Amino acid sequence: MTRVEEAFETYRQRLELSETERKDTIARHTQVRNSIRAGFDVDRDFLTGSYARHTKTKPLKDVDVFFELGQKERWRRDGTPSDMLLAFSKQLTKDFGQDCVELGRRCVTVTFEKKSPTADDTGKVLSIDCVPAFDHASGYEIPDRDKGEWILSDPEVHKAEATAKNKECDGGWVPLVKMLKAWNRNAGKPIKPMFLIEVMAQRLVDAPFRSYPSEVRRFFAAAAEGVFQDWPDPAGLGPPVSDQMSAQMRQAASDALRKAEQQAAYASRLEAQGRHGEAIAVWRTLMGKYFPAS
């Protein structure tokens, strides 16, 4: 293993959640789940999103919890998505305060540490996203406030696909996605939502998996073109995952990806010349603070 590959292995380990972070996550999503259960008939609630798929990066923002509502709440399905989300918001406000609860497009977010933020958010669970859902023959129906309609979704399909892809890539795909999300955050989030990176990586990353530096570089190159495409919901149910990306945003994302690929190529040339320390420094600039300095 080269020094650069060793640096990537350290990077992989640093992006993993610590035991403290896991325990904090459990405590906080349990608080939120208890709050919703106190105000609604809930058949079951379960973790979804990147946390459940093990592709969540630090800091722990937007840990998703799905709430499958029971028969007593079925009447809410005849109302608007905004009404449903507002009802969740009112319940959560009782327990967490108005300043810490925010309506989103498809969820209600409870933000922690908002009243006393610190400079270092490492190790903290910063927010929990609460998604109301009703059982449907094709999966689940969830509210979409922007569209003003209920849309189909099935996060359990997303999780199964991520698990299968990671197995296909001998366990390298999940850490790679974490690295790409960390790059995206470090670059100012040119790709939105973060889930879009995961969806793109499903198609753009193929077995056999080589090494983290080479796979990161290959993704940058492929995604610079791929970001102009529409990327459908992996479950084939909801709107395209890429529907937040306007033409201007796609161009900006492509430019950022091309620049990243150029930096990755430069780092590879430095490594080939035996200038490992300089190569690692370039990778750290590109991938963010969790990448080792030497």
N, C-alpha and C positions, 0 to 999 in steps of 0.2 A: 504493500500500500504506500503510495507516494505521500509526501507531506501535505499536499493539497487535499488528497482523499482523506487523510487523517483529520484535517481541519473540517472537512464536510461531515465526518463521523462525529466530531465534537459538536458541530452545529446541529446535527440530527438529535443528539442527546439533549442539548439545551432547549430544543423546541418541544421536548416531551414534557408532560405535566408532572409536577412533583407530587408526592403523597400529600403534602400540605394543601396544594391546590385542589387535588381530588376531594379531600375531606371538606374543604371550604365550599367547593361546588355542590357537593351533596347537601350540606347544611343549608345553603341559600336556595337551591331549587326546591328543597323540601319546604322551606318557609313559604315560598310562592305557591307551591302546589296546595299546601294546606289552606292558604287564603282563598284560592279559587274554589276548592272543595267546600269551604264553609258557606259560599254564596251561591253555588250552582249544583245541579244534579250532574255528576260526572261519572260516566261509565268506567272510564279508565284514563290515566294520563301517563305519558311516556316521553322520554328524551328523544329528540330528533335532531336534525341538522348536523353540522360538522362535528359537534361534540360526540354525538352518538356514532358517527362514522369514523371517529378517531382522527379526523383531519383538522381539528380545531387548533389554532395557533395562539400564542400568548400575545397580548393580554387576553383574558377570558371574557371577551365581549360577546353578547348575543348567544348565550347558551339557550337553545330552543326547547320548550316543553309543549307538546301537543296535548290538548284536552278534548277527548271525545265526549261530547255532551250527551246526557241521557234523554229518555223519552219526555221527562217533565220540562225539558228546555226546547223541545222540538218546535214549539210555536215561534221561537226566535228565528228559525230558518225562514219564516215568511216575512220577516222584517228585513231591513237593509243591513249590509255589512257594517256600516258606520254605527248603527244602533247596537249591533252585537259587540263590537269592539269597545264602544262607550260603556256598555254594561260591565265588561271585564275591567275597564279602567276605574269605574266607580268602586268596585269591590276591592281592587288592589290599593286604591287610594286610602281606604279605611285603615289598612295595615302598614302602608309604607309612606304615606304622605303624598300630597299633590305634586310637590316638586320632584319627586323621584319616579313618577309614573308618566309615561308618554305614549300617545296613540301612534302606531305605525301604519304601514300600508296593509299588512296582513296579520299584525300582532299588536300586543300591548307590551311595552318594555318597562321593566322595573330596574332602575339604575341604582347601584350601591356606590358608596364612597363619594356621592355627588355633593354632600354637604361638607365634607372635609377631604377634598382631593389631595393626593400627594404627588410629588414629582415622579416617583417611581411606582409604576403600576404592576411590576413583576410580582407574580404570586397571588394576585387578587382576582376575584370574580367580579367583574364590573357591571354586568347586566344579565338579566334573564328575559327572554322573549316568550310571551304566553300566546299560543295560537289556539283560538276556538275552532272546533271541528265537529262535523256531523258525519256519521257513517254513511257510506254510499256504496252502491253495487260495484263501482269502479275504483273505490278507494275511500277518499274523504272529500267533503266539501268544506272549504275554508273561506272566510270573508276577504275580499279585495276592495279596500276602501277607494283606491284610485279608479278602478274600473266600475265601482258601484254594483258589483255582482259577486255571486258566489262562484268560486272556481274549484276545479278538481285537483287533487294532489294525492300523492302516496309516498310519504317519506320512507316507508319500509322497503319500497322498491329501490329508492336511492341508496339505502344502506346495503341492500343485497348486491347491487351493482358495484359499489365501492369495494365490498369484501371480495367479490370475484376478481375484480381488476387487480387488487393488491396481491391476491394469490397467484394470478397469472404472471405478475412481475416479481415473484419470489420475495414478497414483503417490502419491496422498494417503493411501490407507488404511493402509499400513504405518507411516508416521510417526505417524498418528493413534493407532494401536494402541499404539505406544511411549509416547505421551503419556498415554493412558488407564491404562496399566500403571504409569507413574510416579506418576500421581495416586493409584492404588490403594495403592501402597507408602507414599506420603506420608500417606495417610489411615488407615494402620494395617492395610492388607490386609483390608478388609471383604469382598472378593470372592475366593473361593478355589476352585480353583487359579487362577493367573494366566491359564492357557489359557482359562478360562471367559470372560474379557473378550474374548479373540480370537474365540471362538465366537459370543458375543453380537453382536460388531461385524460379523460376517459377515452377519447378518440385519438388524440395526438401522441400519446405515449404507448408504445407497443413493446411486447416481449420479443427478444430477450432483453432484460434490463441490464444496462451496462454499468455505469458509475454515476453517482450524483452529479458531479460537475458536467459530464457529457450529456446527461439527460436534461439538466437544467438548460444548458445551451441549446439543445435540440428543440426544447419546448419554446424558448424565446423565438427561435427562427420560424417554427411552424405557426405559432400563435400570432405572429406579426401579420400574417396573411389571413389566418383563420378568424381573427377577431371581427373581420368584416362580414362574416356569415351570421345567419340566425342559428341559435343553438336551442333546440327544443328541450322541453322538460324530459328528462330521461325516462320517466314513467309514462310518457306519451299522453298526459292528461291536461296539465295546466298550460298557461301561456309560455312562450319562449323564455328561457332563463336570461336571454340577452336583451329582453325588451326594455331594460333601463338604458341601454346604450344607444344614444343618438348617433347620427352620422359624424358629427363633430367629435363626440367622445370616442368613437371607434378609431378615428384617425389619430387622435391624441394617444390612445392606447397602443396603436400600431407603432407610432413613433417611439414611445417609451420601450416597447418590446425590441424594436430594432436597435435602439441605443444599448439596451441591456445585452443583446446578443453580441454586439461589437465589443463591449467591455469583457464579456465572457471569452470571446475569441482572443482578446488581448491577454487575458489572464492565462489562457492555454498556451499562447506563444511564450510568455514569460516562464511558464513551468517547463516547457520543452527546452528552453535555454538554461535550465538549472537555476533560475532566479525565483526560487520557491517563496521566499519571504515577500518579494514584490507581488507575486501572483496572489498570495493569500491576502495581501493588503487590498488589491483590486477587488477580490471576491467579497471582502468585508464591506467595502464601500457600496458594492452592488446589493448584497443580501441583508445588510442591516446589523444592528448591535449585537445580536446573539451569535454572529459568526466570529470565531476567534481571531484575535489580532495577530497571532503568530503561531 
